[in-house]
Amino acid sequence: MITYFCILFAIAQLSTLASCAHTINNNGDTEETKLDFSVHFPQVASNSDLRFTSSRLSGELSTRKRVRYDPQTDATLVHGRDRLRVRTRQAPTRPSYLREVDTVLKSKSFSSDTRLRPSLGNGHVATVVKNDAIFMNGLYNGYNVTSHRARIPSPLISDLNVSCFLLLNNPCSSVQVAYVLDVGGGIFIQTITGNGFVIKLTSYAHRTIPQLLVQEMDIINTLKRPLQIMTNVNSGKSSEDIDFTSQYVANYRVESGRTRQPEYNITGLQNVTVISTNVPKTIVATPYVRETHVFLVSVDKDYVTAKQAYDEGVSKFMSQTLQEEHSQAWYDVWKRGRISFEGNDTLSQITFAAMYYILSALPLKETPDFVGLSPGDLAHGDFKKASIRLSLDYQGHVFWDQETWMYPPVQMLHADIGKAIIQSRLRVLDTAKLYAKSRGYQGAMFPWESALSGLNVCPWDPATLYEQHVTGDVALALRQYLTMTNDTSILTKGRGLEAITEIANFWASRVEKQPGSDQYGVFGVMPPDEYHEKVNNSAYTNVIAKISLLLPKFAYGLIGQLSDVRHEDIGNNMYIPFDSKIGYHPEFDGYINNITVKQADVVLLGYPLMEPMDQQIRRNDLEIYKKVTPGGPAMTWGMFSIGYLELNDTVAAADMFLRQLLNVVPPFNIWTENIKQEGAVNFITGMGGYLQSLIFGYGGFRMYPNYLEFSGTPPPGVTSFNITGIDYLGGSLDFTFYNNVMTVTQTEMAARELKIKLYKTGLTHALHVGQQMLYGNQKAAIMPV
């Protein structure tokens, strides 16, 4: 009897200490809220267990028989005040094609530099792990050139502290913390492990419910005493971009807001709703328990959509499918397209991370609201007042980076996602036409920097006035899209044909006759090399204009129509600067070949512009411009690598290939724009250039109107180079390149039967789904039968 009352007394003391979790009340203040509490006793003579539970309503103690609780198989799911006891589901098996050594990035520490933390996103919402901001696609604040991503203060948990106690608070001993970015499953995990407990905080941007950011806190406490977890929410300062009003409900908070300034009058102010689970300041896990708490943040421009997504998230969490469906969506993405290696795990990790970060900024398919890719992904874009021109993350604006650097690898491996990038430009075709008219030209002109409206938002006047090649870069992406897909629906049912025609109309109105010549030039421009402005006849600009002017003939031909011969005539007579004495392409009229340039410019003529030239001229361009490009952003060196591979100069190619990796910051393989961790982060432009150096460099792929050419070899330090899921004409193909042999396997049926042509012998072989073809390494092409 004495023992029984002692036990009751101990329980009462523990219950008092365990009931100390804090939640936010309707006034935003903190208040103490009692949580469900359970204590498990040793087995008694009757072979039944006693379980004492403090009721949420009455606080009265009760006892009842139950099945023995096993934290390995049983858990309590918690959403706010709602709790559900479940038998845990077995986690789905990780696909064999996503080896942990390639896709799981681990660290025992976490960077104190907020710039160098990994991003979580899904093309609609994004955040940087443990940082204080959330950004949403299409949500901008600031008029004209001050337009930037509107900052939403983050209601997510940023840090956890743990204490273990029995009657008196005592800190937990021997606690270890680990951090994992699983790019295969699209999740970030912080694990706190102590003697007798494990706490795992998993964060992700849900891949199939795009409004949701999710955190799941899984707690296993095998101690004989309660475990106290203190949470910290780092929301930072109040938003300077959005005026919010808040409403508190039992389990969640609703914040309704509107941006303070429109980008232009045609866009108006933007609405946003943020629904987030209330985060208690303290969570107490009772002895011998496993429970998982979910914290959701749902963001959308309207309340109904945000609430539907939030409710769906709660429902799927309670059915234990929320994270499973998210990771399965990522598994499906990787199954359709990826790059991997044998023999170099570090390179595999860098490659998977690069693809992950780019894809995290994209929707899974085309959507009418997608604004486009910015150099600093979707998780960056805040306003930098100190230096607008040198804003570290480019304020979420869309540049030529999207079409020239990020788009090609996405299109090659994920054609359905690549179409979303194409549609982001077609979305603003009407404003591009307005912008051309405002500048005194015909057709459609895309500004150097754009955002929600599609109108100019560039804060640097020289680029606004003179860096016009971006319009041609859009045309190049359209040409690549049509070459790889032959998708005529975008021409006949979409606005693709109109865009191609209006871009050609722009260049036809922009060019001028060269003095004393029948050729056409473009005067007063800035090339990709931004160290020089208002030059005449930039080699890059003139070639991209030529591509734009010749594209209508190809596009109209796909649907059996004739294009305007005027475009073709101008395109075939474009003046391209060339120095016949030295045998190279001057960057512009009057360029002297020892003048420093900022980045890859003329070297882009060979790839991606594919301007015909003999090998000696190609080499001269590479050698001359390598000497005068001392620094440059990350993507520069990948283009040099591709050029040297065209010349079979594997030593110079490897040097340039490895040089770009100096911009990678471990352990989560963040890319910075420049070396020494300077410039924009997370610089997906550089990642796009790197991926191109693999696909178009070491893979040797080239897109032509009637065939897809390739010539593969493993990168440095690699024994096998695998490109899975090249999308071509509606089908899909896998390629593996070894030092001496290569394999080609068609995995999905294309719109037309395909064959492979071997250049060395001239032989052709029909391809069949599931049949692997083995050849000696050589240049070859895939083409319709």
N, C-alpha and C positions, 0 to 999 in steps of 0.2 A: 504493500500500500504506500509506504514511504517512497519507494522507487517510482511508483506511478505518478505521484504528485510532483516529484522532482522532474520527471520528464515533462509534465504539463507546464511547469514553471519555466523550464528551458525553452520549450516551444514558444511560450508567450514572449520571452525575451527576444528570441530570434525573430519572431513575427514583427515585433516593434522595430527592430533594426532593418528588417527586410523591406518594410513599407516606407522607403525613403526616396522612391523615384519621383522625379519632378516632370510635370508636363506644363504646357502653355494653356492658360485659361483664356476665356473670350476677350479679356482686356490685354492680352499679350504678356501678363505677369506670370510668375511661376507659382505653382501651388503643389502641395504634396498630394499624391494619389496612391492609394493602396493597390498593390498588384497581387495577382493570384500567388499563393505561397504553399509549397508542399514540402513535407519532411518524410523521409522513408526510414522505417525501423527494421531491425533484424527480424527474421522470420520467427513467429511465435509458435506455441505448441500446437495450435489448431491448423497450422500450415496456411494461415491467411495473413495478409499484410494489413497493418493499420495505416491509413492515410489521413492526416489532419489537414483541412483546407480552410483558409480564411475566406469567407464569402465576400464578394465585391460589395454586396448591398448591406449585409448585416454585420459582417465581421465575426459571426458566430462560428465556433469550431464544431466540426462534425467528423465522424469516422465512417468508413465504408470499406467493404472488401473490394479488391481490384486485382487484375492480372499484374504480376511483377513487371515493373517499368524497366526497360532496357534502353539506355541512351544510344545504343548502336542501331536500334531498329524503331524506337518510338520517339516521337517529338511532339512539341506543342508549337503550332504556328500562331504568330501574334501579329495582328494589325491593329495598332491603337489599343482600344479596350476589348477587341474581339480576339478570342482564343479558341483554337481547335486542336484537340489531341488527334494525332494521326499515326499510322504506321508508315515510316519513311519509305519512299520509293527508291529503288536502286538507280543510281545515276547511269545515264546512257553511256554505252561504251564509246570511247574516243575513237574516231576513224583512224585506221592504220596509216592513211596518207598524211595525217597530221602528227608527225613524230614530236614528242615533247621537246627533244633536243633542238628542234627547228623553230618551234612556235611558243615555247614557254620561257619568258625572260624573268630571271630571278635576281633578287638583291636582298641583303640583310640591312640595308640602309636606304633612306629616301632623301632625295636632294632638297636642301634648304633653299635652292634657287628655284623659285616658282616658274621660271621660264623653261626649265629643263625637266618638266614632269609630263607624263604621257597623257594623251587625249582620249576621251571616250565620246563617241558620236555615232549618229546613224543617218546623217543627211538632213534631219529635221531639227534636232537639238544636239548640243554638245557641251562638254565641260572639260576642264583640265583637272586631273585627280588632285583632290585636297585644296583646290583653289576656290576663290570666293565668287566666281561668276559662271553663269549659264548663258549661252547664246542660242538663238533660234534662227533658222533659215528665213530670210526675207524680212527680219525685224531690224530696221535701221532707224537711227535718230540723227538729226543734224541736217541743216539746209545746204544744198549744193555741195561744195567741196569739203564741207565738214561732216558729211554723211559717214556714219560708222555703225558697226553693230551695236545695237542697244543692249546694255548690260542688265541682266536679271540677277539680283543677289541670290547666291546659292543657298537653298535650305538643306543641303546634304550634309551628312556627318563628315567632318574632316579628320578628327582624331578621337582616340579612345584612351581612357585611363582605367586601370583595374585595381581593386583592392579586395583582399580576402579578410574576413573577420569572423570571430566567434565571441559574441557578447561585446567585445571591444574591437574597434577598427585596427587592422594591421595590414600593412602593404604586402602584396604578394611577392614571394621571393622567386628567384631563378626564372624570371620572365624573359622570353625571347620573342622578337618581332621579325617577321619576314614579309617581303613584298613580291608579288608575282603579277606580271602582265601576260595573260594568256591570249595571244593574238588569234590563235586557232578558234577559241570559243568566244572571243570578244569580251573578256571580263578582266577586271583588276581585283586582286585579292590582297588584303592585309590580314595576316594571321598573328595572333598573340597566343603564345603557348606558355603555360606555367605548370607547376607540379600539381597535376590533378584537374586541369581545365584547358580548354582550347576555345578561343574566340576567333571566328573568321568573318570578316566584313568584305562582302563581295559587291562590287559596283559595276554597272554596265548601262549603256544606252540601248534600250530594247530594239532589236532588229526588225521585228514584225509589228510592233505597236510603236510607231515612231515618235509619238508624243512623250513617251516615258523614259525617264532616268530612274534607275532602280538601285537600291541598296538592300542587301539581305545580310542580317547579322545572325550567324549561327553560333550558338553557345552550347558547349558541352561541359557540365560541371560534375565531376565525380568526387568532389570534396565532401566532407561531412559538415561543411558550413556554407553559408550563402556566399555568392560571388557578386560583388558590386562593380558595375561598369558605368563609368562617367563618360558622357558623350560631349563632344564639342562641335558646334555648327559654326563654320567660318563663313558668314554672309558678307563680311566686309562692310564697307560704307553703303549707305542708301543709294539707290540708283539715281544718277544724274540725268538719265535718259528717259525714264518712265515714271509717270505719276501713278502710284498704286493705292488702292483702297483694300483693306483686309477684312475678311469675315472668318470667324473661327467656328468650326463644327466639332462634333464629338471626337472624331479621329483625324481630322485634317483641317487645313486652312486654305481658303480661297482668296487669291490676290488678283484683282482685276485692274488692269492698267492700260494706259495709252501713252505713246511716245509724245515728247514735248515739241518736236519740230518735224515737219515733213521734209522729205528729201527734195521734192519739187511739188508744186501744187497738184500735179496730176496724180501723185501718190496719196496725198492727204496724210493724216496721222494714222498710226497703226495701233490696233488693239491687241492685247495679249492677256491671256488668263493662265495663272500658275496655281495648280492645286497640289499641295504637298502634305504628306503625313506629318502629324505633330511628332516631334522628336523629344522624348523625355530626357531630362538632364541626367537622370540616373536610372539604370535598369538593374534589378536584383534577380539573379538566377539562384534558385533554391538548391539545396544539396541534391545530388543524384538526379540531375535533370538535363534534358536537351530541349532547347527551344530555339526557334528561328523567328526573328522579328523582321518585318518588311517595312521599308520606308520608300514611298513612291513620290516622284515629282512629275506631274503631267503639264506640258506646256503646249499651248496652241493659241491661235488668234481669236478663237471664240470659245465660250464657256462650254457649250454643248459637246463639242468634239473633245475638249480637254477632260470633261467629266466622264464621258463614255470610255475614254482610254484609261482613266484612273480606275473606274469600276471594273473594267476588263482585267486590269492588272491585279486588283485585289482578288477577283474570282480565280484567275489562273494561279496566283500564289497559293490560295487555299486548296486548290486541286493539285498543287506541287508540279505545275507545268510551266510556270512563268520563265524561269531561267532555262529550263530544258528547251523550250521552243525558241528562245533567243539564241542559244548556242547552236541548236540544230540549224537555224537559218544561216549562221556563220559557217557551219560545216558544209552546208549546201553550196555556199559561195565558193569556198575553197575547192570543193569537189569539181566545180565547173571550170575553174581556172586558177593556176598557181605556177610558181617557179620554185624549184628545189634543186639541191645538189647532193652528191655523195662525195665525202672526202673533205668537206669544209663546213662544219657546223656553224661557225661564226658568220660566214657569208649567207648561209641559209637563214639565220636569225635576222640579219640585216634586211634581207630580201623580203621575208614574210612581214616584218614590221613595216617596211616601206609600203607594201601593198595594203596592209591593214590600215595604216593612217590615211591613205588616199581614199580607200573604200569607206572608211568611217565618216568621211565628209560628203558622201554621196547617198542618195536614196537607192533602193533596190531596183527601181525601174523608173522610167520617165514619169514626171509629174508636172503639171502646169505651173506649180508654184516654185519650183526649184530655181534659185537665182544663179547658181554657178559656184565654181571652185575659186577660192582665194589662196594666195601663196601660203598663208598661215593656217590653213584648214578652217573648220567651222568653230573650233573651240577658242579661237582668237579673233581679235578685231576691235578691241576697245579703243577709245579715243586717246591719243597721245598728244596732249596740249603742248608739251615742251618743244616738240619739233614735228610739225605736221608732215613735212616732206619726208622725214626719216622715221616715220612711225614704224615701230619694230614689227608690227604684224599687218600692215597695209590696210587696217581698218575694215577688213572683210570685203575689200573691193575685188572685182574680177578683172584680170589683165589678160595679156597674150599667154601668160603662164598656163591658163586652162587649156587652150587648144594646142599650144606648141609643146608643152612639157608633161602635163598630167593626162591629157586625153588619150594619146596613142597607146600606152600600155593597157589602159582600161578597155579601150575598144578591142584590142587584140584578144584579151582574155575574158572579157565580160561585155559582149556586144549590147545586151539589153541595158546594162548600166551606162555604157558609153552613149547610148541614144539620149539618156537624160541630159548629158552635157550638150549634145547638139540642140536639144529642145530648149535649153536655157538661153541660147542665142535667138532661136526662132520666137521665143516668148516676147522679146523686146524688139522685134523687127520693125514695128511701126515707129517706135521712138528712134531707132537707128535711121529711119528715113527722115524723121523730123530733124535729127541732128545733122544729117548731111545737108539738108536745105538751109539750116541755120548757119552752116559754114560756107554756103555758096556753091554746093555741089549737088549733083543728081544722085539718084539711087539711095543706097543704105550705107551709112558710115558708123561704125562702132567706135565709141570713144575709148581712149587709152585706159581709163578706169571707169567702171560702171558698177551699179549695185541694184537696188530695187527697181528704179524707174527705167534703167537702161540708158539714161542720159549721163553726161559727163559729171564725174565727182572727183576728178583728179586735182589735188591741191598744188601741183607743181606746173606752172604755166608752160615751160618749154615742152614738156611731154604732152600737155593738152593741145598745144598748137601744132606740134611737128611730128610726134610719134604716131604715125598713121598706119603702120604696117599691120596693126592688130586686125583691121578689117580684112586684109588678105589672109591672116592667120586663121580667121573663121572659115574662109573659103577653103583653105588647105584641109581643115578638119572635115568639112563637108565632102571634099574629094576623097579623103581616106575612108569616111563612113560609107560612101556609095561604092567605093572599090571593094571594101571588105564584105559588104552585105548585098549589094545590088537591090536595095530596098526601094522599089519604085513608089510605094505607098506614101513615103515622105514627100515625094515629088508631086503626086497626083491628088492625094488627100490631105497632106500637110502643107506647110509653107516652105518646104525645102527648095522647090524650083523658083519660087518668088525671091527667096533670099539669095540664091545663086545669081539670078538675073540682076537683082538690084545691087549686089556687090560689084558685079561687072559694070553696071551702069555708073557706079561711083568712080571706079578707076578710069573708065572712058572719059569721064568729065574731069578727072584729076590730072591725067597725063598731058604733056605738051610736046610739040614737035621739037626734036633736037635741032639747033641752028645748023642750017645747011645740010640737012639729012632727012631721009624719009622715016627715020626711027623716032620712037617716042621715049621721053624721059619723065622723071618725077622730080620736081624742084622744091627746095625748101622743106626738108624732112629731117627727122631724127631717126637714125638706125637703131637696131637693138643695142649697139654700143652707145650708151647714154652720155659718154664723155664728149660727144660731138653733136651739136644741134644746128638745125637750119642748113643742112648740106644739100648738095644737088646729086641726084642719081646714086643714092645708097644702093649698093649691089643687092643686099638682101631685100630692100623694099621693092626694087624694080623686078626682081625675080618673083616675089610673092604677088605682085600686081599681074605679072604675066600668067601665073597659075590661075589667078582669079578670072582673068579675061578668057582663058581657054577652057575653063570649067563648064560654061554653059553648053558647049558643043558635046561634051561627054554626057552631061546630065540629060539634055534634051534627047540625045541618041538612045538613052536607056528606055525612053517611053515612045520612041519612034517619031520624034518631032525634030524640026530644024530650028537651030538657034540663030540669033542675030549675027550675020557674018561680020558686022562691024567690030564686035568684040574679038573675034578670031583674028581679024586683020591687025588690030592694034596689038594683041598678044604676041603674034608672030613677029612683030617688028619692034618689040621692046628693046631698048638699049641697055646692055649689061656691061658695066665698066670692066675693061681688061687691058692689062699692060703686056703687050706682045714681046717687049724686050726682056722683061724678067720672067714672063710667063706665069702671071698670077692675077687675081682679081683685086684691084684696089677697093677699099671699103666704100669709097665714094669719090667723086670727081675732086682731084687735087690732093688725095691722100698720099702721104709719104710713108714708105714701108717701115719706118722705125718709130712711128708715133704710137704711144701706149693706147690700148683699147680696154674697155671695161670687162667684156665677156665674149662668149662665142657669138660671132656675127657672120663674117664671110664663110667660116667653116661650115655653117649651116646650109650653104648652097649645095654641097654634095649630099648631105642628109640633114634634115628631112625633105628639103626642097627638091632633091634629085635632079638638079640642073646638069645636063650632060657636059662632061669635060673629060679629057684624057687623064691618065694616072699621074703624069708628071705635073700637070697643073694642079691636080688635087693635092699632091705632096707639097708643092710650093706654097699653096694656100695654108696648109697645116703648119709647115715649118716657119713661115714668115709670121703668122699670127700667134703661134705658141711663144715666140720670143718676146712679143709685145703685150702679152696678157699675163701680168705678174700675179694677179689675184683672181678676182672674179667669183661670182656666186657658184654654188655647188654644181649646177648642171653643166657648167662650161666643160669640165674635164671629161664627162661622159661623151660629149660630142666629138672631142678630139680622139677619144678612144675608138669611137665608131669609124672615124675617118681613117685612122691608121689600120684598123682591121680590114677596111676595103682594099688597102694596099698590101695586105698580108704582112705588115710590120708588127709582129706580135709583141716584140720587146717594148716598142714605144706605146703600143696599145695598152699593155699591162701597166705601164708606168702611169698613164693618164687614168686608167680605170681605178687603180688603187688610190690615186691622189684624191679622188672625190670622196673616198671613205674617211678622210680627215675631218669631214663635216658631221660625222656620226658621233653622237654622245651616248655612251653606254650608261646604265645597264638596259635602258628601255629603248635604245636606238632612236632617240630624238635626232632630227636633222636641224642644223642651223644654216642660215643662208651663207655665211662665210666661216672660215676657219677661226679658231680661238673662241668658238661659241658666240660669235657676233652675228648681228642681223636678225632677220625674222626667224621665229620658231613657231610651231613645228613645221619646217619648211618643206611642204609637200611638192613644191616646184622642183627642188633638188632631188627628191625621191623619184619623181617622174623621169627626170633626166637619167638617174641611175638605172631605173628599170628599163629605159630605152637602150642603155648601153649593154644590157643583157639581151633583150629581145632582138634589137636591130643591129647590135654590135656583135656579140658572141653568137647570137642566133642567126645573124645575117639576113633577117627577114626584110623584104622590100615589097611594097604594095604597088601593083601595076593593074591597069584596067582589066586585063584578061587572065591574070595569073598572080600567084603569090610565090615569090622567090625566097629561098633560104639557103644558107651555107653555114652550118654550125660547127662550133668547136668549144671545148670546155674553157671557162675562165681560169685565171691563175689559181693553182692550188686545189683544183677540182678534178675528181676522177670521172664523174658523170654529171651532165647538165640536162635537167628535165624541165621542159615547158609543157605543162598540161592544160589542154583546153583552148587551143587557138581557134577562135570562132571565124569561120570563113563560109560565106554564101549560105548561111543558115545551118551549116554543119559544124562539127568540132573535131579537132585532130590533136593528138599527143605526139611530141617529139622528144627523143633522147639522143644526146650527142656524147660520144666517148672520144678518145684521142684518135681512134682509127675507124670507127664504125658509127652508124647512126640508125635509129629506128623511127618509123613513121606509122602511126596507128590512127585510123579514122574511128572515132567513138560515137559520133552521131551523124545521121543521114543529112546531107545537104539538100538544098532545093534542086540541085542538078548532080548527076553522077560525077565523081571526081577521079582524076588520074594524077600520077606523079611522072614528071619528065626529068631524066638524069642528063645533066649537061655534058658530062664526060663522054658518054656513049651515045647520047641521043635517044636512048630507049625510053619507052613509056610503059607504065603498068597501071591497070585499073585498081582503084582502092575500094575495099569492102569493109563495112562496119565490123569492128572486132578483129580484123586480120592485121597482124603486125608485119611490117615490111622492114627488112634488114638490108642495109647497103653500106659500102665503104663511104667514108666522109667525102663529100663532094657538093658542089653547087647543084641545086635542083629546084623544081617548081611544082606547085600544086595548081591544077587548072581544071575547068570543066571538061568533060568528055566531048 
